[in-house]
Amino acid sequence: MLTMDVPRVVLTHFAEQPLGRVCHQLADALKVETQAFSQLKREGCPCLVEFDNQSAAELSRARELRQQQPERKIIWLVPRLNIPVLKLALSLQVTQVFALPLSPADAVELKLLLNDGFQAPGHSLRPTHEKLRSVLENIEQRFEQSLSLQKLAQEAGISDSRLCHLFRQHLGLKFSLYLVCRRLEAAPEALQDEGLNIASVAYKLGFSTPSHFCRAFKAHYGITPTEFKQGSSQGKHSHAFHRYLQCRNPDYLPLES
């Protein structure tokens, strides 16, 4: 049973009703009060913002909340964790971002974040969205270089296994596949450079061999690099490449039926 010393938090929701599972998951560590976003009160206790469809309108209203209450601890609970949302949250100094539904590990992390007295042996608090965002930014700046999960995890101050889990859980892709897709995203422009042959493009983008580049390009673009350079129309993107593009841009829509 909760005591009077248990921290109180407000869960504000855009949907008609909040997700009952979230309240249930936090009930052993926090006193959760639900308020519709349109009726949210201005007060000092931490606020969990539960997004419904993560639309531009909801993100705009969440931005306004931060601007109106700059000192309040605000945490986002979103249906889909993607790069633009991570960047927006960081720019607004949102305390943390979690993907819905909350995994058991994320529920524990959220309770540790909001209740200093909560005991969770073997679990240390990790600022998930900042760690993942820093790794994604690192890939963005250095994808043409030799990168490894181990190296990026070490630089972000997170374990290899945790980083691997974050990619799978929040982006729906393995780290290695995300890195390949980032390199492939830059491939069409590089292939249009008349001064570069296919082998040069492969090494420029960070692939270990031209054959690896050609196989990956064919697998995810549906045509070979040679066919692309010869002006063939683009083939059908792979499911994984679609998923990658959705992580990069939530408004991305496949061109193929």
C-alpha positions in Angstrom: 0.0 0.0 0.0 1.3 3.5 -0.8 2.1 5.9 2.0 1.8 9.6 2.1 5.6 9.8 1.3 5.2 8.3 -2.1 5.7 10.9 -4.9 2.7 12.1 -6.8 2.9 12.5 -10.6 0.3 13.6 -13.1 -0.3 11.5 -16.2 -1.9 13.7 -18.9 -3.4 12.1 -21.9 -4.5 13.1 -25.4 -6.8 10.1 -25.9 -10.2 10.1 -24.4 -9.0 7.7 -21.7 -5.4 7.0 -20.5 -3.8 3.7 -20.9 -4.6 1.9 -17.7 -1.6 -0.4 -18.0 0.8 2.5 -17.4 -0.9 3.5 -14.1 -0.8 -0.2 -13.1 2.9 -0.6 -13.9 3.8 2.5 -11.8 1.3 1.9 -8.9 3.9 0.3 -6.5 6.2 3.3 -6.6 4.1 6.4 -7.5 0.8 8.0 -6.8 -0.5 8.6 -10.4 -3.3 11.1 -11.0 -4.7 11.2 -14.5 -5.8 14.5 -16.2 -6.9 15.1 -19.8 -4.4 17.3 -21.6 -7.1 19.9 -22.1 -7.7 20.1 -18.4 -4.0 19.9 -17.2 -3.4 22.0 -14.2 -0.3 24.2 -13.7 1.6 22.7 -10.8 5.0 21.6 -9.7 4.8 17.8 -9.6 6.3 15.8 -12.5 4.1 15.3 -15.5 3.9 12.2 -17.8 2.6 13.1 -21.3 0.9 10.1 -22.9 0.6 10.6 -26.6 -2.2 9.0 -28.5 -1.3 9.0 -32.2 1.9 11.2 -32.0 0.5 13.6 -34.5 2.0 17.0 -35.4 -0.8 18.6 -33.4 0.0 16.6 -30.3 3.7 17.4 -30.6 2.9 21.0 -31.0 0.7 21.0 -27.8 3.4 19.2 -25.9 5.9 21.9 -27.1 3.6 24.6 -25.8 3.3 22.8 -22.4 7.1 22.9 -22.1 7.2 26.6 -23.0 4.4 27.4 -20.5 6.0 25.4 -17.7 9.7 25.5 -18.3 10.7 24.3 -14.8 8.4 21.3 -14.6 9.8 17.8 -14.9 8.1 16.4 -18.1 8.4 12.9 -19.4 7.0 11.7 -22.8 5.3 8.4 -23.4 5.1 7.9 -27.2 3.8 5.2 -29.4 6.8 5.3 -31.7 10.3 6.4 -30.7 12.0 7.9 -33.8 14.9 10.3 -34.5 12.8 13.5 -35.0 11.0 12.9 -31.7 14.3 12.3 -29.9 15.7 15.5 -31.2 12.6 17.5 -30.4 12.5 16.2 -26.8 16.2 17.0 -26.3 15.7 20.6 -27.7 12.8 21.1 -25.3 14.8 19.6 -22.3 12.2 16.9 -21.8 13.5 14.8 -18.9 13.0 11.4 -20.6 11.2 9.7 -23.4 9.8 6.2 -23.3 8.1 4.1 -26.0 4.7 2.6 -25.4 3.9 0.0 -24.2 6.4 0.3 -21.4 8.6 -2.7 -21.1 9.2 -4.0 -17.6 12.8 -2.5 -17.7 11.5 0.9 -18.8 8.8 0.9 -16.1 11.5 0.3 -13.5 13.6 3.0 -15.0 10.7 5.4 -14.9 10.0 4.6 -11.2 13.6 5.2 -10.3 13.5 8.5 -12.1 10.5 9.8 -10.2 11.0 8.1 -6.8 14.4 8.4 -5.2 13.3 5.8 -2.5 12.3 3.1 -4.9 14.5 0.0 -4.7 15.3 -2.0 -7.8 18.3 -4.2 -7.1 20.6 -4.6 -10.1 19.0 -1.8 -12.0 20.8 1.5 -12.6 19.1 4.6 -13.9 20.0 5.3 -17.5 18.8 8.3 -19.5 17.6 6.2 -22.4 16.6 8.8 -25.0 19.7 10.8 -24.5 22.0 7.7 -24.8 20.2 6.6 -27.9 20.1 10.0 -29.4 23.8 10.5 -28.9 24.5 7.2 -30.6 22.3 8.1 -33.6 24.0 11.5 -33.9 27.3 9.8 -33.8 26.3 7.5 -36.7 24.9 10.6 -38.6 28.3 12.3 -38.4 30.5 9.3 -38.9 28.6 6.6 -40.9 31.3 6.7 -43.6 33.9 5.6 -41.0 34.5 2.2 -39.4 32.0 2.0 -36.6 31.1 -0.8 -34.2 28.3 -1.3 -31.7 31.0 -1.8 -29.0 32.8 1.5 -29.9 29.6 3.6 -30.0 28.3 2.0 -26.7 31.5 2.8 -24.9 31.4 6.4 -26.2 27.8 6.8 -25.0 28.5 5.3 -21.6 26.2 2.3 -22.1 26.7 -1.4 -22.3 26.8 -3.2 -25.6 23.8 -5.4 -24.8 21.7 -2.4 -23.6 22.4 -0.4 -26.8 21.6 -3.5 -28.9 18.3 -3.7 -27.0 17.5 -0.1 -27.5 17.9 -0.4 -31.3 15.6 -3.4 -31.4 13.0 -2.1 -29.0 12.7 1.5 -30.1 13.7 1.5 -33.7 12.7 -2.0 -34.7 16.1 -2.6 -36.4 19.4 -4.2 -35.4 22.3 -1.8 -35.0 24.2 -3.3 -37.9 21.2 -3.0 -40.2 20.5 0.6 -39.2 24.2 1.5 -40.1 24.0 -0.3 -43.4 20.8 1.5 -44.3 22.3 4.9 -43.3 25.1 4.3 -45.7 22.8 3.1 -48.4 20.6 6.3 -48.0 23.7 8.3 -49.1 24.5 5.8 -52.0 22.3 7.2 -54.8 23.8 10.7 -54.6 27.3 9.2 -54.5 26.6 7.0 -57.5 25.6 10.0 -59.5 29.1 11.5 -59.1 30.7 10.9 -62.5 34.1 10.9 -60.9 33.4 7.8 -58.7 33.2 4.2 -59.9 31.2 1.7 -57.9 34.2 0.5 -55.9 35.1 4.0 -54.9 31.5 4.7 -53.8 31.6 1.5 -51.7 34.7 2.5 -49.8 33.6 6.2 -49.6 30.4 5.0 -47.7 32.3 2.8 -45.3 31.6 -0.6 -46.8 34.4 -3.2 -46.3 34.3 -4.4 -49.9 32.5 -3.4 -53.2 30.8 -6.8 -53.2 29.3 -6.1 -49.8 28.0 -2.8 -51.0 26.5 -4.2 -54.2 24.7 -7.0 -52.3 23.3 -4.6 -49.8 22.2 -2.1 -52.5 20.5 -4.8 -54.4 18.8 -6.2 -51.3 17.4 -2.9 -50.1 16.9 -0.9 -53.4 15.8 -3.8 -55.6 18.3 -3.0 -58.4 22.1 -3.1 -58.6 24.4 -0.1 -58.4 25.3 -0.6 -62.0 21.7 -0.6 -63.1 21.2 2.6 -61.0 24.1 4.3 -62.7 22.7 3.3 -66.1 19.5 5.1 -65.3 17.2 2.2 -64.4 14.2 3.1 -62.4 14.3 2.3 -58.7 13.2 -1.1 -57.7 11.2 -2.0 -54.6 12.6 -1.1 -51.2 13.0 -3.8 -48.7 10.8 -3.9 -45.6 13.9 -3.1 -43.5 14.7 -0.1 -45.6 11.1 1.1 -45.3 11.4 0.8 -41.5 14.7 2.7 -41.5 13.2 5.5 -43.5 10.3 5.7 -41.1 12.7 6.1 -38.2 14.4 8.9 -40.1 11.2 10.7 -41.1 7.8 9.9 -39.5 6.0 11.4 -42.5 7.7 9.0 -45.0 5.3 7.1 -47.1 6.4 4.2 -49.4 6.2 5.0 -53.1 5.4 1.4 -54.0 2.0 -0.2 -53.5 
